[in-house]
């Protein structure tokens, strides 16, 4: 997965709540370039430059990530910052400043209501979600939503062509498989330590956080140390 930095000045520095939501959008340049709606340079401008709306006025929007039709990922705003991607919105009645922006990450998929998304886009979106975003943030499955879910009646993206089952099954089946594999490896290592320690008991704390490599590592280290202490 290729990630290219295209930083936008459109963000707020500090969040008022922890990240626990992921919002999927679609975006195109169809209103600017009807014959070339997926022109990535023009779409990046929409997320990094003011958009004129007439009467000498403009709006500023952004997202944390943009995924092109070719699967290339563009990093627009750091996850730690508040990107302006959802506008007026709420998730199950919850909002801050009348929006979900403060506790969410926004991903724009290059596309539109008239067309489906590419295999490369699904691959990059799933990879970005499970191997980056979910590794850094505690976002439950039910909080991975579309713009249409947090702004019903006002927004309609990512739309009927977005395959939610394909996306979520890929993300969470792989995530669960990785957790199971890590747990099995941990148990094998602990069993080996116990075996090599003879009749000496190795106590494993009950507060192991499954799927967290640092917790597993500390458990193994503590087990080894207990063996050494018993042999002195």
N, C-alpha and C positions, 0 to 999 in steps of 0.2 A: 504494500500500500504506500503510494507516494503522497507525501504531505508537503505542500508548498505554502510558505508564509506570505499572506497578503494582508498586513495589519490595517485595521480600520480605526479611525479616531472616534468612532461612534460607540461609546460605551460609558458606563459609570464605574468608578474605581472600586467602591466597596459594596458588597452584598449585605442585605439586612437579614438574611436567613441562609442556612446551609442548602447546598444543592441536593434536591431529591426528585427532580423531574427532568425529563428529556422530551423536547417538542420537535416533531418532524414537520417540515414545510416543503413546498415546492416553489420554485422561482424561475422566471424567464425574462427575456428582454423583448417579448412579443409586442409590447406597446411602443417600443422604440425602433425595433428592427423586425417587422412582420415577416420578412423573407429569411431572417437569420435569428430566430428567437432564442437559440441556445448559444449565442456568441458569448464565450466565457469572459472576455475582457469587458464587455458592456455590463454583464451581470455583476462582475466584481465592482465596477463603478457604482452600481446601485447600492452596494453594501459599504462602500468606503467614501462616497461623495454625497453631498446634499442632492436631493431629488426635487427639481422645481415642480411646484403645483399651481403656478399662476399667481398673479397679483404680487409679484416680487416675493413670494413665500416659497419655502421649501421644507421638506421633511428629511430626517436622518434615520436610517434603519441599518441594522447589522445582524449578524448571527455569529455564533462561535465557529461553525464550520460550514463549508460549501462543498458539495460533491458534484463534479462535472459528469457529463454523459459518458466520458471515457474512464470514470472511476477515480480520477485524480481528486485528492482532498485538498482543499484550501483552508488554511487556518486564518480566520478573520479577526477573532477576538479571543484573548486568553480565557480559559474556563473560569478563572478566579474573578473575572470582571463581569459586570452586568451588560449583556448585549441587548440591543433594542430590537427584538425579533417578534414578540407576541402582541404588543400593543394592549388594548383593553381586553382583559382575559381573566379567567379564574379556573382553578381546578377543584372540583367538588366544593365550590363555595369559598375557596381560599384564594386570597390575592394580597399583594403588598403594593401600595401605590396604584391600585386598580389594575394590577397586572401580575402574571406569573414570572416575569423576567427575573426578579430577585432570587428565586429559588430554582431556576431552570437553566438548562443548556439548550440552545437552538441549533438545529442542523437544517440547512437548506439543500434540497435536492433539485438539480437543474431539470426542469420538466414543466408540465402543465396539465390542465384538466382534460386535454384532448389526447393524451398519449401516456403509455406506460413507461416504466423506468427500465434501465438496461441491467443486464446481468452484472456488469462491472460495478454499477452503482450499488446494487444489493450487496455484492461482495465487500466493497469498501465500507458501506454503512455498517454491516454486521461486524466487520473487523474493528472499525473505529469504536463501535459501541462496547463490544465485549473485551477487547484487549487494551483499551485506553480509558474511555469514559467510566465504565463500570469498575475498573481497577482503582480509580481515584475517588469515585463518588458512590455513596450508598443510594442507589435508585431502584426501587422495587419495580417489578414488571408492570404493575397496574399504573405506574406513573410515567410510562413511556407512551406518549400520546401524540395525536396530530393537532395541528393548529385548529382544525375544525372542532376538536373536542374541548379546547379551552376558550374558543371564541365562536360558539355555535350560532349559526345564522348570519354571522359577519364574515367568517372565513370558511373555506371549503377544501383546504389542502391538508395532507397530501392527496386527497381525493380517492375516487373509486378505483383507480388503476394501481394504487399502492397495495402490494401484497403483504398485509400485516402478518399472516401466518408464516409465510416464508421467512420474513425478517425476524420475528420473535422466536420462532422455533430454532433458527440457526444460532441466534445469540444465546438463548438459555439452555438449549440442549448441550452445546459446546461448553458453556459455563459450568453446568452440572457435571459433565464428564471430567472436566479439569479438576473440579473439587474432589470427585470420587477417586481419581488417579492420585492426587496429592495425598488423600487420606490413606489409600492403600500403601503408598510408598512410605508414609510415616509409620504405619503399623509394622511394615517389614523391618524398618530400621530399629524400631523399639524392640521387636522380638529378637533381633540379632543381638542387641545390647544385653537383653536379659539372659539370653543363652550364653553369651561370652562371660557374663558375670557370675556364672555358676549358680549357687543357691541364694546369692545375695539378692535382695528385693530392690527393684528399681521403681520408685513411685512416680507416676505421671500425674500431674495436676489435672483437675477436672475442668479447668477454665480454658482449655485449648479452643481457639477460634478456628473452626474448620475452614480450609481454603486460604488461610493466611500463612504465608511462608515464614514470616518472621516469628510467629507464635510457635510453629512447628520446630523451627530451628532452635529456639530457646528451650523447648521441651527436651530436645535431643541433647543439647549441651548440659542441661541440668541433670539429665539421666547419667550422662558420662561422668560428670563431676561426682555424683553420688557413689558411683562405683569406685572411683579413686579414693574417696573419703573412707569407704568401707574397708579398703585394703591397707590403709595406713596402720 
